[in-house]
Amino acid sequence: MSRTTSIFSVSLPPEMLAEIERVRVRERRTRSELIREALRRREVGSHCSS
């Protein structure tokens, strides 16, 4: 079975990662969920071909 997602690494400043972790714990979400939502809000996916 093939993946429906891709995995990549990203470097973040410690302060940004700490903020992501605070939100993640407070909202009981994963890092991936938070990053996907942030990208959707920037409409990054709308520029990708299907």
C-alpha positions in Angstrom: 0.0 0.0 0.0 1.5 3.4 -0.9 1.5 6.4 1.3 -1.0 9.2 0.8 1.4 11.7 2.4 5.0 12.6 2.2 7.5 13.1 5.0 10.0 16.0 5.2 12.2 17.6 7.8 12.3 21.3 8.6 14.5 23.4 10.9 12.9 25.8 13.3 14.2 28.3 15.8 13.8 26.9 19.4 11.3 29.6 20.3 9.0 28.6 17.4 9.2 24.9 18.3 8.4 25.8 21.9 5.3 27.7 20.7 4.2 24.8 18.5 4.6 22.5 21.5 2.5 24.7 23.8 -0.3 24.9 21.2 0.0 21.1 20.5 -0.4 20.2 24.2 -3.2 22.8 24.8 -5.2 21.7 21.8 -4.3 18.0 22.0 -3.1 17.9 18.4 -0.1 16.6 16.6 2.7 18.8 15.2 1.7 17.6 11.7 -1.9 18.7 12.2 -0.7 22.2 13.3 1.7 22.6 10.4 -0.9 21.3 7.9 -3.4 23.8 9.2 -0.9 26.7 9.0 -0.1 25.8 5.4 -3.7 25.6 4.5 -4.3 29.0 5.9 -1.5 30.3 3.7 -3.2 28.5 0.7 0.1 26.7 0.0 -1.8 23.6 -1.3 -3.7 25.5 -3.9 -0.5 26.1 -5.8 0.3 22.4 -6.1 -0.8 20.3 -9.0 -3.0 17.3 -8.4 
